[in-house]
Amino acid sequence: MYSLAREVIGVIDTEGDRAEWTFPADPGAVRTARLAVREQLRDWGLDSVGDLTALLVSELVTNALRHATGPIGVRLVRPARLEGVLLVEVSDPLPDPPRERIARPEDESGRGLQLVASSSRRWGTRPGDTGKTVWFELAVPD
């Protein structure tokens, strides 16, 4: 089994209905975040949304690496009040909200937020004390 310990700044919580990690602003954070998310969803019995969640987290962590410096937070929540929903949040220290744009066929990048918007139930951003959080919700099977 792959150990995430060296590549995670801090594991805040992985018990109950919430899991949180903080990753360094390093290119390896994308892979490590993807692995952490897949492992947690497997532990929760939510393998059916593992690939999609890992893909969307990869996109948002990549965006954070491109535009911000400092640690990147990833949080998964199974809200008790919203049965059948997985809430996913990616935080970074840059206060500016991301801008969704329409990528042209020849563009090498610019599709991350389009992918999040088209694949999730809903998504959005919110300011934080030091930066912002981009979040999305996925429907999960009962």
N, CA, C and O atoms as CSV, one atom per row, in Angstrom:
chain,resi,resn,atom,element,x,y,z
A,1,MET,N,N,0.846,-1.175,0.000
A,1,MET,CA,C,0.000,0.000,0.000
A,1,MET,C,C,0.893,1.240,0.000
A,1,MET,O,O,1.913,1.277,0.688
A,2,TYR,N,N,0.515,2.227,-0.753
A,2,TYR,CA,C,1.254,3.483,-0.875
A,2,TYR,C,C,1.036,4.320,0.381
A,2,TYR,O,O,-0.093,4.448,0.855
A,3,SER,N,N,2.104,4.886,0.918
A,3,SER,CA,C,1.992,5.728,2.107
A,3,SER,C,C,1.971,7.193,1.712
A,3,SER,O,O,2.849,7.662,0.988
A,4,LEU,N,N,0.964,7.915,2.189
A,4,LEU,CA,C,0.829,9.336,1.897
A,4,LEU,C,C,1.583,10.197,2.897
A,4,LEU,O,O,1.681,11.410,2.711
A,5,ALA,N,N,2.110,9.605,3.937
A,5,ALA,CA,C,2.642,10.364,5.068
A,5,ALA,C,C,3.689,11.396,4.674
A,5,ALA,O,O,3.660,12.502,5.213
A,6,ARG,N,N,4.598,11.102,3.777
A,6,ARG,CA,C,5.660,12.041,3.421
A,6,ARG,C,C,5.149,13.207,2.585
A,6,ARG,O,O,5.793,14.256,2.559
A,7,GLU,N,N,4.039,13.066,1.914
A,7,GLU,CA,C,3.597,14.059,0.948
A,7,GLU,C,C,2.401,14.873,1.414
A,7,GLU,O,O,1.843,15.647,0.636
A,8,VAL,N,N,2.004,14.717,2.650
A,8,VAL,CA,C,0.870,15.452,3.199
A,8,VAL,C,C,1.388,16.304,4.346
A,8,VAL,O,O,2.069,15.801,5.239
A,9,ILE,N,N,1.069,17.592,4.324
A,9,ILE,CA,C,1.479,18.461,5.421
A,9,ILE,C,C,0.744,18.056,6.691
A,9,ILE,O,O,1.344,17.967,7.762
A,10,GLY,N,N,-0.548,17.812,6.567
A,10,GLY,CA,C,-1.319,17.431,7.739
A,10,GLY,C,C,-2.590,16.703,7.372
A,10,GLY,O,O,-3.272,17.075,6.417
A,11,VAL,N,N,-2.909,15.678,8.115
A,11,VAL,CA,C,-4.197,15.007,7.997
A,11,VAL,C,C,-5.018,15.536,9.148
A,11,VAL,O,O,-4.750,15.228,10.309
A,12,ILE,N,N,-6.006,16.322,8.829
A,12,ILE,CA,C,-6.782,16.982,9.869
A,12,ILE,C,C,-7.771,16.006,10.489
A,12,ILE,O,O,-7.943,15.976,11.708
A,13,ASP,N,N,-8.413,15.219,9.658
A,13,ASP,CA,C,-9.448,14.318,10.159
A,13,ASP,C,C,-9.777,13.320,9.064
A,13,ASP,O,O,-9.918,13.706,7.904
A,14,THR,N,N,-9.900,12.069,9.400
A,14,THR,CA,C,-10.398,11.077,8.443
A,14,THR,C,C,-11.401,10.145,9.108
A,14,THR,O,O,-11.616,9.027,8.639
A,15,GLU,N,N,-11.998,10.585,10.172
A,15,GLU,CA,C,-12.974,9.767,10.884
A,15,GLU,C,C,-14.380,10.283,10.604
A,15,GLU,O,O,-14.573,11.458,10.290
A,16,GLY,N,N,-15.344,9.404,10.721
A,16,GLY,CA,C,-16.739,9.811,10.578
A,16,GLY,C,C,-17.093,10.214,9.164
A,16,GLY,O,O,-16.694,9.561,8.200
A,17,ASP,N,N,-17.847,11.298,9.050
A,17,ASP,CA,C,-18.366,11.736,7.764
A,17,ASP,C,C,-17.565,12.867,7.142
A,17,ASP,O,O,-18.079,13.595,6.293
A,18,ARG,N,N,-16.320,13.022,7.550
A,18,ARG,CA,C,-15.472,14.097,7.044
A,18,ARG,C,C,-14.029,13.612,6.960
A,18,ARG,O,O,-13.557,12.866,7.818
A,19,ALA,N,N,-13.344,14.048,5.916
A,19,ALA,CA,C,-11.909,13.778,5.784
A,19,ALA,C,C,-11.261,15.041,5.238
A,19,ALA,O,O,-11.750,15.631,4.275
A,20,GLU,N,N,-10.150,15.457,5.863
A,20,GLU,CA,C,-9.462,16.677,5.451
A,20,GLU,C,C,-7.963,16.457,5.425
A,20,GLU,O,O,-7.400,15.785,6.289
A,21,TRP,N,N,-7.323,17.041,4.408
A,21,TRP,CA,C,-5.878,16.978,4.277
A,21,TRP,C,C,-5.363,18.347,3.853
A,21,TRP,O,O,-6.092,19.148,3.269
A,22,THR,N,N,-4.105,18.599,4.155
A,22,THR,CA,C,-3.415,19.777,3.660
A,22,THR,C,C,-2.174,19.304,2.919
A,22,THR,O,O,-1.369,18.544,3.458
A,23,PHE,N,N,-2.026,19.757,1.680
A,23,PHE,CA,C,-0.919,19.345,0.819
A,23,PHE,C,C,-0.007,20.533,0.537
A,23,PHE,O,O,-0.468,21.673,0.494
A,24,PRO,N,N,1.285,20.273,0.345
A,24,PRO,CA,C,2.190,21.366,-0.009
A,24,PRO,C,C,1.907,21.845,-1.438
A,24,PRO,O,O,1.365,21.097,-2.251
A,25,ALA,N,N,2.274,23.081,-1.734
A,25,ALA,CA,C,2.123,23.618,-3.090
A,25,ALA,C,C,3.262,23.063,-3.937
A,25,ALA,O,O,4.235,23.755,-4.238
A,26,ASP,N,N,3.115,21.815,-4.306
A,26,ASP,CA,C,4.142,21.076,-5.018
A,26,ASP,C,C,3.436,20.223,-6.075
A,26,ASP,O,O,2.350,19.709,-5.808
A,27,PRO,N,N,4.020,20.059,-7.266
A,27,PRO,CA,C,3.350,19.271,-8.309
A,27,PRO,C,C,2.925,17.872,-7.863
A,27,PRO,O,O,1.940,17.340,-8.375
A,28,GLY,N,N,3.643,17.273,-6.928
A,28,GLY,CA,C,3.266,15.950,-6.429
A,28,GLY,C,C,1.965,15.952,-5.647
A,28,GLY,O,O,1.394,14.892,-5.387
A,29,ALA,N,N,1.491,17.133,-5.269
A,29,ALA,CA,C,0.249,17.222,-4.502
A,29,ALA,C,C,-0.950,16.709,-5.291
A,29,ALA,O,O,-1.897,16.182,-4.707
A,30,VAL,N,N,-0.917,16.857,-6.600
A,30,VAL,CA,C,-2.049,16.401,-7.422
A,30,VAL,C,C,-2.219,14.895,-7.270
A,30,VAL,O,O,-3.316,14.416,-6.983
A,31,ARG,N,N,-1.143,14.156,-7.460
A,31,ARG,CA,C,-1.192,12.698,-7.343
A,31,ARG,C,C,-1.551,12.266,-5.925
A,31,ARG,O,O,-2.366,11.363,-5.728
A,32,THR,N,N,-0.939,12.915,-4.944
A,32,THR,CA,C,-1.177,12.544,-3.557
A,32,THR,C,C,-2.623,12.819,-3.155
A,32,THR,O,O,-3.238,12.008,-2.462
A,33,ALA,N,N,-3.166,13.948,-3.581
A,33,ALA,CA,C,-4.574,14.263,-3.285
A,33,ALA,C,C,-5.497,13.241,-3.928
A,33,ALA,O,O,-6.456,12.783,-3.308
A,34,ARG,N,N,-5.208,12.890,-5.163
A,34,ARG,CA,C,-6.016,11.889,-5.871
A,34,ARG,C,C,-6.011,10.564,-5.108
A,34,ARG,O,O,-7.062,9.952,-4.920
A,35,LEU,N,N,-4.838,10.125,-4.672
A,35,LEU,CA,C,-4.729,8.868,-3.925
A,35,LEU,C,C,-5.475,8.928,-2.593
A,35,LEU,O,O,-6.172,7.982,-2.226
A,36,ALA,N,N,-5.328,10.041,-1.871
A,36,ALA,CA,C,-6.004,10.196,-0.580
A,36,ALA,C,C,-7.522,10.152,-0.751
A,36,ALA,O,O,-8.224,9.503,0.025
A,37,VAL,N,N,-8.017,10.842,-1.766
A,37,VAL,CA,C,-9.462,10.878,-2.021
A,37,VAL,C,C,-9.980,9.489,-2.377
A,37,VAL,O,O,-10.991,9.044,-1.832
A,38,ARG,N,N,-9.303,8.810,-3.277
A,38,ARG,CA,C,-9.740,7.455,-3.659
A,38,ARG,C,C,-9.759,6.507,-2.457
A,38,ARG,O,O,-10.699,5.733,-2.276
A,39,GLU,N,N,-8.708,6.581,-1.644
A,39,GLU,CA,C,-8.621,5.710,-0.470
A,39,GLU,C,C,-9.757,5.995,0.511
A,39,GLU,O,O,-10.367,5.066,1.040
A,40,GLN,N,N,-10.039,7.260,0.752
A,40,GLN,CA,C,-11.114,7.612,1.678
A,40,GLN,C,C,-12.475,7.171,1.143
A,40,GLN,O,O,-13.292,6.630,1.888
A,41,LEU,N,N,-12.715,7.399,-0.138
A,41,LEU,CA,C,-13.997,6.983,-0.718
A,41,LEU,C,C,-14.139,5.460,-0.686
A,41,LEU,O,O,-15.237,4.944,-0.477
A,42,ARG,N,N,-13.051,4.751,-0.888
A,42,ARG,CA,C,-13.083,3.281,-0.781
A,42,ARG,C,C,-13.459,2.882,0.646
A,42,ARG,O,O,-14.279,1.987,0.851
A,43,ASP,N,N,-12.849,3.555,1.640
A,43,ASP,CA,C,-13.163,3.260,3.039
A,43,ASP,C,C,-14.633,3.535,3.353
A,43,ASP,O,O,-15.233,2.832,4.167
A,44,TRP,N,N,-15.207,4.533,2.726
A,44,TRP,CA,C,-16.611,4.880,2.943
A,44,TRP,C,C,-17.562,4.035,2.091
A,44,TRP,O,O,-18.778,4.180,2.210
A,45,GLY,N,N,-17.039,3.168,1.245
A,45,GLY,CA,C,-17.894,2.371,0.363
A,45,GLY,C,C,-18.454,3.178,-0.792
A,45,GLY,O,O,-19.527,2.863,-1.306
A,46,LEU,N,N,-17.741,4.212,-1.204
A,46,LEU,CA,C,-18.204,5.078,-2.294
A,46,LEU,C,C,-17.305,4.966,-3.521
A,46,LEU,O,O,-17.024,5.960,-4.190
A,47,ASP,N,N,-16.859,3.747,-3.808
A,47,ASP,CA,C,-16.014,3.520,-4.985
A,47,ASP,C,C,-16.674,4.000,-6.268
A,47,ASP,O,O,-15.984,4.392,-7.210
A,48,SER,N,N,-18.003,3.975,-6.318
A,48,SER,CA,C,-18.713,4.328,-7.548
A,48,SER,C,C,-18.469,5.772,-7.983
A,48,SER,O,O,-18.626,6.088,-9.162
A,49,VAL,N,N,-18.090,6.647,-7.063
A,49,VAL,CA,C,-17.790,8.041,-7.429
A,49,VAL,C,C,-16.294,8.347,-7.289
A,49,VAL,O,O,-15.881,9.503,-7.388
A,50,GLY,N,N,-15.497,7.319,-7.063
A,50,GLY,CA,C,-14.065,7.516,-6.849
A,50,GLY,C,C,-13.336,8.107,-8.042
A,50,GLY,O,O,-12.560,9.050,-7.889
A,51,ASP,N,N,-13.579,7.563,-9.234
A,51,ASP,CA,C,-12.874,8.064,-10.420
A,51,ASP,C,C,-13.240,9.520,-10.712
A,51,ASP,O,O,-12.363,10.351,-10.946
A,52,LEU,N,N,-14.524,9.820,-10.697
A,52,LEU,CA,C,-14.969,11.179,-10.995
A,52,LEU,C,C,-14.471,12.166,-9.939
A,52,LEU,O,O,-13.991,13.250,-10.272
A,53,THR,N,N,-14.588,11.792,-8.683
A,53,THR,CA,C,-14.131,12.685,-7.610
A,53,THR,C,C,-12.635,12.936,-7.729
A,53,THR,O,O,-12.194,14.080,-7.615
A,54,ALA,N,N,-11.853,11.896,-7.955
A,54,ALA,CA,C,-10.400,12.042,-8.091
A,54,ALA,C,C,-10.052,12.926,-9.287
A,54,ALA,O,O,-9.135,13.743,-9.202
A,55,LEU,N,N,-10.762,12.777,-10.385
A,55,LEU,CA,C,-10.525,13.609,-11.559
A,55,LEU,C,C,-10.791,15.081,-11.256
A,55,LEU,O,O,-9.973,15.942,-11.580
A,56,LEU,N,N,-11.930,15.368,-10.638
A,56,LEU,CA,C,-12.288,16.757,-10.351
A,56,LEU,C,C,-11.356,17.373,-9.305
A,56,LEU,O,O,-10.986,18.542,-9.415
A,57,VAL,N,N,-10.980,16.597,-8.302
A,57,VAL,CA,C,-10.012,17.084,-7.310
A,57,VAL,C,C,-8.683,17.383,-8.002
A,57,VAL,O,O,-8.045,18.393,-7.705
A,58,SER,N,N,-8.264,16.514,-8.922
A,58,SER,CA,C,-7.024,16.745,-9.671
A,58,SER,C,C,-7.072,18.073,-10.415
A,58,SER,O,O,-6.103,18.833,-10.407
A,59,GLU,N,N,-8.189,18.344,-11.049
A,59,GLU,CA,C,-8.341,19.604,-11.794
A,59,GLU,C,C,-8.227,20.807,-10.866
A,59,GLU,O,O,-7.523,21.769,-11.173
A,60,LEU,N,N,-8.916,20.754,-9.732
A,60,LEU,CA,C,-8.914,21.899,-8.822
A,60,LEU,C,C,-7.567,22.076,-8.119
A,60,LEU,O,O,-7.128,23.206,-7.908
A,61,VAL,N,N,-6.913,20.987,-7.758
A,61,VAL,CA,C,-5.587,21.098,-7.141
A,61,VAL,C,C,-4.590,21.637,-8.173
A,61,VAL,O,O,-3.734,22.454,-7.834
A,62,THR,N,N,-4.692,21.193,-9.415
A,62,THR,CA,C,-3.832,21.716,-10.480
A,62,THR,C,C,-4.042,23.214,-10.650
A,62,THR,O,O,-3.074,23.963,-10.780
A,63,ASN,N,N,-5.300,23.663,-10.651
A,63,ASN,CA,C,-5.586,25.102,-10.739
A,63,ASN,C,C,-4.951,25.853,-9.577
A,63,ASN,O,O,-4.363,26.918,-9.769
A,64,ALA,N,N,-5.068,25.307,-8.381
A,64,ALA,CA,C,-4.484,25.952,-7.208
A,64,ALA,C,C,-2.970,26.059,-7.355
A,64,ALA,O,O,-2.385,27.083,-7.003
A,65,LEU,N,N,-2.339,25.022,-7.866
A,65,LEU,CA,C,-0.888,25.047,-8.059
A,65,LEU,C,C,-0.468,26.080,-9.101
A,65,LEU,O,O,0.581,26.712,-8.969
A,66,ARG,N,N,-1.282,26.248,-10.128
A,66,ARG,CA,C,-0.949,27.198,-11.190
A,66,ARG,C,C,-1.082,28.649,-10.748
A,66,ARG,O,O,-0.326,29.511,-11.196
A,67,HIS,N,N,-2.040,28.917,-9.871
A,67,HIS,CA,C,-2.386,30.308,-9.585
A,67,HIS,C,C,-2.093,30.769,-8.164
A,67,HIS,O,O,-2.173,31.965,-7.886
A,68,ALA,N,N,-1.764,29.876,-7.278
A,68,ALA,CA,C,-1.566,30.259,-5.872
A,68,ALA,C,C,-0.268,29.664,-5.343
A,68,ALA,O,O,0.301,28.744,-5.931
A,69,THR,N,N,0.178,30.203,-4.234
A,69,THR,CA,C,1.309,29.611,-3.526
A,69,THR,C,C,0.809,29.258,-2.130
A,69,THR,O,O,-0.181,29.815,-1.656
A,70,GLY,N,N,1.479,28.356,-1.496
A,70,GLY,CA,C,1.062,27.987,-0.151
A,70,GLY,C,C,0.305,26.683,-0.149
A,70,GLY,O,O,0.083,26.088,-1.203
A,71,PRO,N,N,-0.089,26.240,1.009
A,71,PRO,CA,C,-0.729,24.926,1.142
A,71,PRO,C,C,-2.103,24.865,0.475
A,71,PRO,O,O,-2.798,25.870,0.327
A,72,ILE,N,N,-2.457,23.657,0.083
A,72,ILE,CA,C,-3.736,23.389,-0.574
A,72,ILE,C,C,-4.517,22.428,0.308
A,72,ILE,O,O,-4.013,21.370,0.682
A,73,GLY,N,N,-5.738,22.795,0.635
A,73,GLY,CA,C,-6.585,21.940,1.456
A,73,GLY,C,C,-7.584,21.182,0.610
A,73,GLY,O,O,-8.121,21.717,-0.360
A,74,VAL,N,N,-7.831,19.944,0.975
A,74,VAL,CA,C,-8.858,19.117,0.333
A,74,VAL,C,C,-9.723,18.545,1.442
A,74,VAL,O,O,-9.222,18.027,2.440
A,75,ARG,N,N,-11.026,18.649,1.249
A,75,ARG,CA,C,-11.957,18.150,2.265
A,75,ARG,C,C,-13.098,17.411,1.578
A,75,ARG,O,O,-13.638,17.877,0.575
A,76,LEU,N,N,-13.456,16.263,2.125
A,76,LEU,CA,C,-14.622,15.481,1.699
A,76,LEU,C,C,-15.601,15.457,2.856
A,76,LEU,O,O,-15.212,15.240,4.004
A,77,VAL,N,N,-16.875,15.680,2.555
A,77,VAL,CA,C,-17.900,15.677,3.599
A,77,VAL,C,C,-19.116,14.927,3.071
A,77,VAL,O,O,-19.562,15.133,1.942
A,78,ARG,N,N,-19.632,14.058,3.919
A,78,ARG,CA,C,-20.923,13.424,3.640
A,78,ARG,C,C,-21.937,14.103,4.553
A,78,ARG,O,O,-22.135,13.666,5.687
A,79,PRO,N,N,-22.582,15.167,4.074
A,79,PRO,CA,C,-23.477,15.936,4.951
A,79,PRO,C,C,-24.682,15.110,5.396
A,79,PRO,O,O,-25.364,14.498,4.575
A,80,ALA,N,N,-24.932,15.102,6.691
A,80,ALA,CA,C,-26.064,14.351,7.239
A,80,ALA,C,C,-27.390,14.921,6.730
A,80,ALA,O,O,-28.344,14.177,6.503
A,81,ARG,N,N,-27.446,16.241,6.551
A,81,ARG,CA,C,-28.692,16.881,6.129
A,81,ARG,C,C,-29.002,16.667,4.649
A,81,ARG,O,O,-30.136,16.871,4.216
A,82,LEU,N,N,-27.994,16.255,3.870
A,82,LEU,CA,C,-28.173,16.022,2.437
A,82,LEU,C,C,-27.806,14.585,2.110
A,82,LEU,O,O,-26.696,14.305,1.657
A,83,GLU,N,N,-28.726,13.695,2.338
A,83,GLU,CA,C,-28.464,12.282,2.088
A,83,GLU,C,C,-28.222,12.050,0.604
A,83,GLU,O,O,-28.914,12.621,-0.238
A,84,GLY,N,N,-27.237,11.211,0.282
A,84,GLY,CA,C,-26.937,10.906,-1.109
A,84,GLY,C,C,-26.064,11.940,-1.791
A,84,GLY,O,O,-25.995,11.979,-3.020
A,85,VAL,N,N,-25.381,12.798,-0.995
A,85,VAL,CA,C,-24.536,13.845,-1.561
A,85,VAL,C,C,-23.142,13.760,-0.951
A,85,VAL,O,O,-22.984,13.526,0.247
A,86,LEU,N,N,-22.149,13.952,-1.789
A,86,LEU,CA,C,-20.767,14.091,-1.348
A,86,LEU,C,C,-20.347,15.521,-1.661
A,86,LEU,O,O,-20.435,15.964,-2.806
A,87,LEU,N,N,-19.894,16.235,-0.646
A,87,LEU,CA,C,-19.387,17.592,-0.808
A,87,LEU,C,C,-17.866,17.519,-0.849
A,87,LEU,O,O,-17.243,16.906,0.018
A,88,VAL,N,N,-17.274,18.145,-1.855
A,88,VAL,CA,C,-15.825,18.146,-2.019
A,88,VAL,C,C,-15.370,19.598,-2.085
A,88,VAL,O,O,-15.949,20.408,-2.808
A,89,GLU,N,N,-14.319,19.923,-1.317
A,89,GLU,CA,C,-13.813,21.282,-1.269
A,89,GLU,C,C,-12.301,21.284,-1.479
A,89,GLU,O,O,-11.587,20.435,-0.946
A,90,VAL,N,N,-11.828,22.244,-2.260
A,90,VAL,CA,C,-10.394,22.452,-2.451
A,90,VAL,C,C,-10.120,23.912,-2.136
A,90,VAL,O,O,-10.710,24.806,-2.743
A,91,SER,N,N,-9.218,24.155,-1.179
A,91,SER,CA,C,-8.914,25.505,-0.714
A,91,SER,C,C,-7.476,25.868,-1.026
A,91,SER,O,O,-6.588,25.016,-1.033
A,92,ASP,N,N,-7.262,27.154,-1.286
A,92,ASP,CA,C,-5.904,27.659,-1.485
A,92,ASP,C,C,-5.834,29.088,-0.952
A,92,ASP,O,O,-6.869,29.703,-0.698
A,93,PRO,N,N,-4.622,29.622,-0.780
A,93,PRO,CA,C,-4.481,30.941,-0.162
A,93,PRO,C,C,-4.748,32.134,-1.081
A,93,PRO,O,O,-4.705,33.272,-0.613
A,94,LEU,N,N,-5.020,31.921,-2.358
A,94,LEU,CA,C,-5.296,33.030,-3.266
A,94,LEU,C,C,-6.748,33.467,-3.107
A,94,LEU,O,O,-7.646,32.641,-3.270
A,95,PRO,N,N,-7.012,34.742,-2.793
A,95,PRO,CA,C,-8.392,35.162,-2.566
A,95,PRO,C,C,-9.230,35.296,-3.838
A,95,PRO,O,O,-10.458,35.275,-3.766
A,96,ASP,N,N,-8.594,35.434,-4.992
A,96,ASP,CA,C,-9.341,35.647,-6.232
A,96,ASP,C,C,-10.105,34.395,-6.631
A,96,ASP,O,O,-9.530,33.308,-6.684
A,97,PRO,N,N,-11.404,34.538,-6.913
A,97,PRO,CA,C,-12.167,33.361,-7.348
A,97,PRO,C,C,-11.723,32.925,-8.747
A,97,PRO,O,O,-11.269,33.748,-9.542
A,98,PRO,N,N,-11.852,31.656,-9.037
A,98,PRO,CA,C,-11.483,31.193,-10.379
A,98,PRO,C,C,-12.489,31.715,-11.401
A,98,PRO,O,O,-13.643,31.996,-11.076
A,99,ARG,N,N,-12.027,31.836,-12.631
A,99,ARG,CA,C,-12.909,32.288,-13.707
A,99,ARG,C,C,-13.127,31.140,-14.676
A,99,ARG,O,O,-12.179,30.588,-15.235
A,100,GLU,N,N,-14.382,30.793,-14.865
A,100,GLU,CA,C,-14.711,29.761,-15.838
A,100,GLU,C,C,-14.616,30.397,-17.220
A,100,GLU,O,O,-15.115,31.499,-17.447
A,101,ARG,N,N,-13.980,29.697,-18.123
A,101,ARG,CA,C,-13.871,30.201,-19.483
A,101,ARG,C,C,-14.146,29.074,-20.454
A,101,ARG,O,O,-14.088,27.896,-20.100
A,102,ILE,N,N,-14.441,29.446,-21.659
A,102,ILE,CA,C,-14.687,28.463,-22.702
A,102,ILE,C,C,-13.368,28.222,-23.435
A,102,ILE,O,O,-12.835,29.120,-24.087
A,103,ALA,N,N,-12.860,27.023,-23.322
A,103,ALA,CA,C,-11.608,26.672,-23.988
A,103,ALA,C,C,-11.884,26.374,-25.457
A,103,ALA,O,O,-12.866,25.717,-25.803
A,104,ARG,N,N,-10.998,26.871,-26.307
A,104,ARG,CA,C,-11.083,26.568,-27.741
A,104,ARG,C,C,-10.502,25.174,-27.972
A,104,ARG,O,O,-9.718,24.693,-27.154
A,105,PRO,N,N,-10.870,24.528,-29.059
A,105,PRO,CA,C,-10.362,23.169,-29.313
A,105,PRO,C,C,-8.837,23.071,-29.293
A,105,PRO,O,O,-8.298,22.038,-28.895
A,106,GLU,N,N,-8.140,24.109,-29.707
A,106,GLU,CA,C,-6.676,24.052,-29.750
A,106,GLU,C,C,-6.015,24.427,-28.426
A,106,GLU,O,O,-4.797,24.301,-28.299
A,107,ASP,N,N,-6.787,24.886,-27.434
A,107,ASP,CA,C,-6.219,25.263,-26.139
A,107,ASP,C,C,-5.726,24.029,-25.386
A,107,ASP,O,O,-6.366,22.978,-25.389
A,108,GLU,N,N,-4.573,24.186,-24.743
A,108,GLU,CA,C,-3.970,23.101,-23.965
A,108,GLU,C,C,-4.571,23.004,-22.564
A,108,GLU,O,O,-4.474,21.960,-21.920
A,109,SER,N,N,-5.188,24.077,-22.091
A,109,SER,CA,C,-5.745,24.095,-20.739
A,109,SER,C,C,-7.025,24.915,-20.742
A,109,SER,O,O,-7.474,25.392,-21.784
A,110,GLY,N,N,-7.605,25.071,-19.555
A,110,GLY,CA,C,-8.801,25.895,-19.436
A,110,GLY,C,C,-10.103,25.132,-19.374
A,110,GLY,O,O,-11.173,25.725,-19.504
A,111,ARG,N,N,-10.035,23.830,-19.177
A,111,ARG,CA,C,-11.266,23.031,-19.155
A,111,ARG,C,C,-11.638,22.528,-17.763
A,111,ARG,O,O,-12.678,21.890,-17.597
A,112,GLY,N,N,-10.809,22.806,-16.769
A,112,GLY,CA,C,-11.026,22.267,-15.433
A,112,GLY,C,C,-12.360,22.670,-14.829
A,112,GLY,O,O,-13.116,21.815,-14.368
A,113,LEU,N,N,-12.655,23.961,-14.826
A,113,LEU,CA,C,-13.924,24.401,-14.237
A,113,LEU,C,C,-15.118,23.975,-15.085
A,113,LEU,O,O,-16.198,23.720,-14.552
A,114,GLN,N,N,-14.932,23.898,-16.400
A,114,GLN,CA,C,-16.006,23.381,-17.252
A,114,GLN,C,C,-16.318,21.937,-16.873
A,114,GLN,O,O,-17.481,21.540,-16.801
A,115,LEU,N,N,-15.283,21.171,-16.635
A,115,LEU,CA,C,-15.446,19.773,-16.238
A,115,LEU,C,C,-16.163,19.670,-14.894
A,115,LEU,O,O,-17.068,18.852,-14.728
A,116,VAL,N,N,-15.753,20.501,-13.938
A,116,VAL,CA,C,-16.415,20.515,-12.628
A,116,VAL,C,C,-17.891,20.880,-12.790
A,116,VAL,O,O,-18.763,20.214,-12.233
A,117,ALA,N,N,-18.165,21.933,-13.550
A,117,ALA,CA,C,-19.546,22.400,-13.733
A,117,ALA,C,C,-20.421,21.354,-14.419
A,117,ALA,O,O,-21.581,21.172,-14.047
A,118,SER,N,N,-19.874,20.672,-15.410
A,118,SER,CA,C,-20.694,19.713,-16.156
A,118,SER,C,C,-20.834,18.361,-15.455
A,118,SER,O,O,-21.739,17.591,-15.778
A,119,SER,N,N,-19.956,18.065,-14.504
A,119,SER,CA,C,-19.956,16.748,-13.863
A,119,SER,C,C,-20.600,16.728,-12.488
A,119,SER,O,O,-20.889,15.655,-11.957
A,120,SER,N,N,-20.826,17.887,-11.908
A,120,SER,CA,C,-21.332,17.929,-10.533
A,120,SER,C,C,-22.785,18.390,-10.493
A,120,SER,O,O,-23.297,18.970,-11.451
A,121,ARG,N,N,-23.438,18.119,-9.362
A,121,ARG,CA,C,-24.806,18.594,-9.150
A,121,ARG,C,C,-24.844,20.107,-9.098
A,121,ARG,O,O,-25.681,20.751,-9.731
A,122,ARG,N,N,-23.913,20.663,-8.325
A,122,ARG,CA,C,-23.718,22.108,-8.251
A,122,ARG,C,C,-22.300,22.360,-7.781
A,122,ARG,O,O,-21.640,21.477,-7.233
A,123,TRP,N,N,-21.847,23.586,-8.007
A,123,TRP,CA,C,-20.494,23.951,-7.597
A,123,TRP,C,C,-20.460,25.452,-7.352
A,123,TRP,O,O,-21.372,26.184,-7.738
A,124,GLY,N,N,-19.394,25.890,-6.706
A,124,GLY,CA,C,-19.261,27.315,-6.458
A,124,GLY,C,C,-17.957,27.622,-5.747
A,124,GLY,O,O,-17.099,26.754,-5.585
A,125,THR,N,N,-17.823,28.856,-5.329
A,125,THR,CA,C,-16.649,29.289,-4.572
A,125,THR,C,C,-17.125,30.109,-3.386
A,125,THR,O,O,-18.230,30.649,-3.386
A,126,ARG,N,N,-16.273,30.190,-2.379
A,126,ARG,CA,C,-16.555,31.066,-1.250
A,126,ARG,C,C,-15.236,31.580,-0.692
A,126,ARG,O,O,-14.237,30.861,-0.682
A,127,PRO,N,N,-15.233,32.819,-0.231
A,127,PRO,CA,C,-14.006,33.349,0.358
A,127,PRO,C,C,-13.759,32.713,1.714
A,127,PRO,O,O,-14.688,32.278,2.395
A,128,GLY,N,N,-12.497,32.669,2.089
A,128,GLY,CA,C,-12.118,32.169,3.407
A,128,GLY,C,C,-11.336,33.230,4.149
A,128,GLY,O,O,-11.144,34.338,3.649
A,129,ASP,N,N,-10.889,32.891,5.334
A,129,ASP,CA,C,-10.080,33.824,6.114
A,129,ASP,C,C,-8.782,34.157,5.386
A,129,ASP,O,O,-8.320,35.298,5.412
A,130,THR,N,N,-8.210,33.171,4.748
A,130,THR,CA,C,-6.966,33.374,4.004
A,130,THR,C,C,-7.071,32.658,2.668
A,130,THR,O,O,-6.462,31.604,2.485
A,131,GLY,N,N,-7.814,33.196,1.756
A,131,GLY,CA,C,-7.925,32.588,0.435
A,131,GLY,C,C,-9.354,32.279,0.069
A,131,GLY,O,O,-10.276,33.019,0.410
A,132,LYS,N,N,-9.522,31.180,-0.629
A,132,LYS,CA,C,-10.851,30.795,-1.115
A,132,LYS,C,C,-10.994,29.283,-1.115
A,132,LYS,O,O,-10.022,28.540,-0.980
A,133,THR,N,N,-12.225,28.859,-1.268
A,133,THR,CA,C,-12.548,27.438,-1.407
A,133,THR,C,C,-13.415,27.273,-2.640
A,133,THR,O,O,-14.392,27.998,-2.826
A,134,VAL,N,N,-13.055,26.324,-3.475
A,134,VAL,CA,C,-13.888,25.914,-4.601
A,134,VAL,C,C,-14.516,24.585,-4.183
A,134,VAL,O,O,-13.815,23.667,-3.757
A,135,TRP,N,N,-15.820,24.490,-4.304
A,135,TRP,CA,C,-16.523,23.290,-3.849
A,135,TRP,C,C,-17.425,22.750,-4.958
A,135,TRP,O,O,-17.815,23.469,-5.879
A,136,PHE,N,N,-17.742,21.465,-4.838
A,136,PHE,CA,C,-18.732,20.859,-5.725
A,136,PHE,C,C,-19.429,19.732,-4.977
A,136,PHE,O,O,-18.908,19.188,-4.004
A,137,GLU,N,N,-20.606,19.401,-5.451
A,137,GLU,CA,C,-21.401,18.295,-4.889
A,137,GLU,C,C,-21.603,17.237,-5.945
A,137,GLU,O,O,-21.866,17.532,-7.111
A,138,LEU,N,N,-21.475,15.996,-5.511
A,138,LEU,CA,C,-21.759,14.853,-6.384
A,138,LEU,C,C,-22.860,14.017,-5.750
A,138,LEU,O,O,-22.908,13.859,-4.530
A,139,ALA,N,N,-23.741,13.486,-6.584
A,139,ALA,CA,C,-24.745,12.552,-6.094
A,139,ALA,C,C,-24.074,11.205,-5.879
A,139,ALA,O,O,-23.293,10.756,-6.718
A,140,VAL,N,N,-24.376,10.557,-4.754
A,140,VAL,CA,C,-23.825,9.238,-4.481
A,140,VAL,C,C,-24.979,8.262,-4.301
A,140,VAL,O,O,-26.047,8.637,-3.816
A,141,PRO,N,N,-24.763,7.010,-4.692
A,141,PRO,CA,C,-25.829,6.021,-4.544
A,141,PRO,C,C,-26.139,5.743,-3.078
A,141,PRO,O,O,-25.274,5.861,-2.210
A,142,ASP,N,N,-27.384,5.373,-2.824
A,142,ASP,CA,C,-27.798,5.041,-1.449
A,142,ASP,C,C,-27.165,3.770,-0.973
A,142,ASP,O,O,-27.404,3.346,0.157
